[in-house]
Amino acid sequence: MILSRLSFDPLSRGTMKTTGDIYRLHETVMSGFKAYENKPRVLFRVEPEWNNSGINILVQSAVNPDWTDLKDSGKGLIFFQVKPFNPVLNAGACLRFRLRGNPTVKRNGKRYGLIRDDALETWMLKWSETMGVKISSFTVTDEGYISGLKKENQIRIKTARFDGRFQIVDPDKLLNKIIEGIGPAKGFGCGLLSIAPG
């Protein structure tokens, strides 16, 4: 796997246009993979923290991206970093995690966003059962809705951020979920599960 970090100038009009519309942001991220005939699975997340390098977007892919043209496109990209990501996962290890999810429930073929704290927590715990982990603690930040316009169709996606710690029970299951992503709306900045020691 490959991890990219894209840093955008928060004062740039290009950045505002790019990050203010989730469909436009999706297209911007996928522009790094235009050399591939078949679109690869790409997961990304806008990070909540701002630092001196600006607004950061984390991108995970199975193939190498090319961000060179994006940097000269006027969309606000000022810096990018690309590195291989090959996590070593051992049963019993304790890790920190972050996930921006699309917590929804499906009724009559339509998805509805979850808003109550207990519903968001239950959503995360249900997914953890498929991840091969045992969650020890986590916090939920309800981020409301992100939106965009695809042609003339409005996109509106419920998001929440989950930060916490878990213990690995089944490394293979966890690796599969890291690769596949978690939950719906993966093409629109949801589903990327990040891990770190701790």
N, C-alpha and C positions, 0 to 999 in steps of 0.2 A: 504494500500500500504506500501511497504518497500523501504527505501532508503539505499543504501550502498555507502561508499566512499572507493575506493581502491587506495592506494598510492604505486607507483612503484619507485624503485631506478633508477634515470636517468643515472647512470654510469654503470648499469648492462647490460651485453650482452643479458641476458634474456629479459630485458625490451625492448632493441632495437629491438630484434626479434619479441616480442609480439606486440609492438605498431607500428612497421614499416610495418605491413601487416594487412589490415583491416579484412581479413577473419580469420587470426590467432587470432586477437583481439576478433572478434566475438566468436570464439570457446573458447577462454580463459574466456570470460564473462559467456558464457553458461555453462562452467564447474562447476559453482557454483550452478547449478540447475539440476545436473545429477541424483539426487535422485527422480526426478519427472518423471513419465512414460510419461505423455503428456507435451510437452514443453510449459512453460508458456510464456505470453507476457512479454518481457524484453526490456526495453529501456536503452540506455547508451550514455554517452558523455565524450570524453576526454576534460578536462577543459584546457583553454589556459594559465591560470596562473600557474606558478611554485612557490613552496614555499619550506620551509625546509624539508617538508615531501616528496618532489619529484613530480613525474608526477601523477596527480589525475584523476581518472575516476569515474564519478557518475553513479550509476546503480539504476534504478527504476523497481520494480517488484511487482506482486500481491501476491507472496509467499515468504517465508523466504529462502534466499540462505545459502549455507555453503561454506565459503571461506577457510576453514582450509587446505584442500589438496592443494589448489592453492598456499598458502603461502610457502609450502615445495616443490613446483614443479620446481624450478629453473627458473621461468619466470619473476622474478624481484619484486614480491610483497613483500613489507616490512611492510605494516600496512593495516588494514581494520577496518571500523566502520559500524555498522548496526543499523538502528533505524526505528521505525514506522513513517509513513507519512500520516497524516489525515488532509488535509487542510480544514480550515473553510473559505468558500467563501461567501461573502455577496454582494448583488447588491449595486453598488455605491462605493465600496472600490477601492482604487488605489494601484496597485502593480507594482513592478519591475519584469521583465521577461528576460529569456535568452532561446534561441532556436538555436541549430545547425540544419539547414535544408538542404535538397537536392533540391535546386531550379531548377526545370526543366520544360520543355514544351514537350508535347507528339505530335509527327508528324508521321503519317504513321506507328503507332505502335511502334515507337522508341522514347526513351527519350533523349533530348538534354539539356545540362547544360546551364543555363542563366549566362551571364557574365557582362552585362552592369549594372551600379548602379541603373538606373531607373527600369530595368527589375527585379532586386532583390527586390527593394522596393515594386513594384507592386505585386510580388509573396507573400510577407509577408502580405500586406494589404488584398489581396484576402483571404488568410487563416484566417486572423483576423475576417472576416465576418462570419466564421463558428464557431468561438471560443466563441461567446457570450461576446465580449469585445469591447471597443472603445480605440484604441491606441492613446496616446497623443504625444509620441515621441519615436524614436528608431534610432539606428545606425546599419549599415551593415558592416561587415568585410568579404570580399571575401577571402575564405580560399583555393581557387583553388580546386585541386582534391586529393582524397585519393585513394589508390589502394591496391590490394592484389591478391592472386592467390588461386583459388579454384580448386583443382586438376590441370588441365592444362589450365583452363579458367581464363583469366585476368579479374579482377574486377576493374572498374574505376568509382568513384562517385564524382560528383560535390558537394561541400559544401560551406556554408556561415553561419556566426554567426550573430544573431540578438539580440541586447541588448536594452531594452527600458522600457517604462512604459505604463500601460493601466488601464482603469477603467472597472470594472466588470459590465456588463449589464445583463447577464443571467448566474447565478452561475452553473446551471445544465449543460449547454453547455460547459462551461469552464472545469468543472470537467471531463466530458466525453473526452475532448481533452487531458487533462493531463494524463488520464488513457490510451487512445488509441495511443497517439502520433500524430505528425503532419507531413504530407507529406510522400513521399516514402523513401526507404532505411532505414527503422526503425531498421532492424537487423544489420546495419553497422554503428551505432553511430550517426544516425540522428533522429530527431523527438521528442526528450525529451524536453518538455516544463517545465522549472523551474520557480518558482515564489518566491517572497520574499516581505516583507512589504516595503512600500516606494513609 
